[in-house]
Amino acid sequence: MKNRAGQPVFPTWRELLERAAQRLLDDHKVEQAQAVRARLDRGEYLAAAQLARDGLRGRRWRDFLLHQFDPDIADIDRSTLAWAESIWSLGSNVVVTTNYDRVLEWASPHPPACEHWPTRVPADYLAALAGRTEKPAVWHLHGMIQQLDSIILTSEDYDRLYSSSLQKRFSAALATLRSFLTRKSFAFFGFGFMDERLLEELLAVVDDCRGSTGPHYAFVHRDECERLSPRVGELNLELVTFDEFGPPLVQLVRELGEARTRRFPRLTSSLNMQAPSPPAGAGEFGPSRVGGNECVTERG
């Protein structure tokens, strides 16, 4: 995703934390800024995010996140919405994302009518399970910029959503995600095993159902197939490989949408793995872009 000047709109995960450290320096919080950078240098991204939020409390943290993830649509190069628009062409009315931004809503077939669901279980999730959603909807599994208190960004946030000792506000959301993974087919885009906690949930569902879930699909660049293949087998995924990012990939997805002889299951979904993610995946499989869909369009 780019602006009219041709610059990326959203930061990478590392860029986000480096900017947070700089903001701490600007506030004369030298020790806290150094602590964030030390964690970042060790690849401990979630811990670095936790320290950043602890240092930029209250309105400072709120303003920081809004500046990173809430651009004015008037500043966006609309041609760079093509990738997000292609996802909707696959025929589902519901898209699941780990991004905080509004890009998928902007790219939906009917933006004014597109619903956005926060992390908590959407009121219409039973209708979504039954394939009865009439309006396009985006489920922001890790929260959305319009509701800052819903954002899953730090180690503490991830524990609240994915921990075995779940809080009530998130336990239903996680149960809903498991239901979707069990009963629907997902198409994963930007898939690089970047979010280990989410992948653990997929593994748990596959294990509980003895491999009878899905099928689920992961769109990956041909150069990544060899290193991703071992994990793909564990996750009961089928790889859809492509040779080029950008317009060729957009065209491929659109052609798949146009060529299908029947609609994908109603919850064929995009889990955009550009959201903040644990360091193991980020270190091994390369940087991701936090927000928009730049992880796919800018890589390769």
Secondary structure, 3 states (H helix, E strand, C coil): CEECCCCECCCEHHHHHHHHHHHHHHCCCHHHHHHHHHHHHCCCHHHHHHHHHHHCCCHHHHHHHHHHHCCCHHHECHHHHHHHHHHHCCCCCEEEECCCCCHHHHHCCCHHHCEEECCCCCCCHHHHHCCCCCCCEEEECCCECCEHHHCCCCHHHHHHHHCCCCCHHHHHHHHHHHHHHHHCCCEECCCCCCCHHHHHHHHHHHHHCCCCCCCEEEEEEHHHHHHHHHHHHHHCEEEEEECCCCHHHHHHHHHHHHHCCCCCCCCCCCCCCCCCCCHHHHHHHCCCECCCCHHHHCCC
